[in-house]
Amino acid sequence: MKIALIGASGFIGSGLRAEALSRGHQVTALVSNPAKLEAAPGLTAKAVDVIDTAALADAMAGHDVVISAFSGHAQADVREAYGRGIRSIIAAAKQAAVPRLLVVGGAGSLEVAPGKQVVDSPDFPAQWKGSAEGARDALNWLRDEPTLDWTMLSPSAMIFPGERTAKFRLGGNQLLVGANGKSEISVADYAVAMLDEAEQGAHRRQRFTVGY
């Protein structure tokens, strides 16, 4: 499978890149600075600004799946930066007529009670609020798309560097909490769930989540 991966050098993007390559896929890393990536079999790196929709569409063309791990964390106004980026990514995916668009979401838009999302909790960390609200905006925009074949995968509340166990649970729009009372998933296992989705297409035009 030919996969275009946006944000392939980032925290989650690096895990997605490693998992995709380990499965033998051809990965085109669409990043701002290709020099950050070490050469690897099956990996091609291209410098692309996600805000340049036309250039992004050209880079996406010919791939079976586009996975976006774009975050906007490097910008002062994360929600605004993420919004501009994801709107450009959605537009480019449609322009390039890519078969599928998979998006790294956030846990903030998951429900902890009927009608109550994690990001709206009074103790939600202020430092992550911008990205959480941006990811929620993206989910709403994707849901409004009439024809785009999209999927968003939200992690659990805590996503951390950790081992690949390939043992986890999948859920829908509700936050998953383990028997230990924690909502968590490793980056490596998140990547397993995302690449499973890329290969199997079990959650088309919907959001789902993964956790222990």
N, C-alpha and C positions, 0 to 999 in steps of 0.2 A: 504494500500500500504506500502511496506517496502522500506524505503528511507535511503540511506547512505549519510551522510552530512559531507563533508570535510570542516574544518574550522568553526565548529559549535559554537565556543565560540567567534568568531570575531565580528566586527561591523555589517556587513551584515549577517554573518552566524547566529548570535544570533536572528535576525529577522526572518530568514528562519526557524530556529529551532522552534521558538514560533508559527509561522503560521502553520507549518506542524503538530505539536502536537495538536494545537487547532482544526485541521480538523480530528483528530483521527488516523493519520498515525503512524506507528511504525518507529521510527527514531534511527538509529545507528550513533552516533556522532563520527567521526574519527578526533581526535585532538591530539596535542602533549602533552597536560596536562589535563587528564580527571578530575583532582581535581578542575579545574576552573568551572565545570558544576554542578549545583544543580540537585539533583535527581528529576525526574518528571515521571508521568505515561506515558508509551510508549517510554521512552528514555533509550537507552543503550549507554554507552560511552566506546570507545576503544582507547588506545594509539597507534598511528601509525605515522611513519615518512613518509611523502609523497614521499621522495626520494627513499625509499625502495619499489621498484615497486612490488616485489614478495609478501611482507607482505601486501601491499596496495590491491593487487588483491585478496588475501585471505580474507581481511576484506570486500571487495566489493561483493564477491560472494554471490549469493542468494537474492540480493536486486532487486527490480523492477526498481528503478531509483537511480542514483548517482548524487548528486548535489555538485559541487565544488565551495566553497567560499574561496578558497586558494588565498592569496594575495602576500606573500613574503615581506610584508612591514617591517618585523623585521630585514631584512638583509641590509647590507651596499649597495650592488649593487642589487637594487630591480628588475630591468629588468632581470638580469642574474638568480637571485634566483627564480623569478616567472617562467622563461623559463624552468629551470630544473624541477621545481615542476609540471608544467602543462604537460610537456612531459611525466613525470612519471605517472601522472594521466591518460592521454590518453592511454598510453601503458598498464596500469593496467586494465583500463576499457575493453580494447580489450581482454586482457588475461583472465579476469574473465567472459567475454561474457555477460556483463550487458546489459539489453535491451535498456537503454537510459542513456546518459550523458548530464546533464545540467550544464552550466558554467556561473558563474557571470562574466560578461565582464566589460568593462570600457566605459565611454562616449567619450574618446579620439579618437576612431576610427570611430565615427559617422561623417557624412558629414554636413558641414555648407554651402557648395556650391558644384556644380559638380566637383568632383576630389579633393576637399579640405576638409581635416579632422580636427577636433577640435584640436588634438594634434600638428598639424603643424602650428597653429596660433602663431604669434610672441609673443603674450601676455599670452601664456599657462603657468601656474605656474610651475616653475622648480621643486618644491618639489614633484609634482605628475607625472612628465614626465616619470620617469622610469617605474612606474606601468602602465601608459597609453600605453607606447610602448610595454610593456610585454603583456598586454591584446590584443593589435593589433597583435602581433606575434602569440598569441594563436588562434585568429580568423583565421588567414591565415593557421595555421597548421590544424585546424579543417576543413576548407574548402578543404584542400588537402586530407582528409581522404576519401578513396573510399567507405567504407561500414559502418563506425561507425554512429549510430543514435544519433546525437548530437544537442544541441540547446544552443545558447549563448544569454543571456539577458543583454543588456547594459542599465544602468540607465541614467537619465538625467544628465546634467553637475553638478548639485548640488544634493547630496543625504544626507539626514539629519535625525536625530531622530525626529519623529513626529507621529501624530495620524494615525490610520488606517481608511481611508475613503472608500476604495474600489471603488473610483471614479477617473478614470485616462484615458488617451489615450494610445493606442499602436501604434507603428510605425515600420518602417523597418530600413533602414540604414542612415536615416537623423535625425539630432538632433531635438527633439521636444521642442518648445518654446511656453509658455502659452500666454494668452492675456495680462498678466502683463509684458511681455517681458523677463520673467525668464524661465530658463530650470531647472526644479527641480522635485524631487519626495521624499517622505519619505521612510525610510527603511521599515516601516510596509507595505506601499502600494507596494513597490518593491517586498516584499515577497509574497503579494497576487498574483501579476502577475506571479511570478516564480512558485508558487504552482498551480495556474490555469494551467500553461503550463505543469507541471508534470502530472496533472490529465487528461488534454484534448489533449495534443500533437498537438497543432495547428501550431507549427513552427518547424517542424522536418527538420534537416539538414540546418538550417539557423539561422541568427542572427536577433533579433528584439529588440525594445527599449520601454520604458515606461516613461510617464511623465504627468504632469498636463496640 
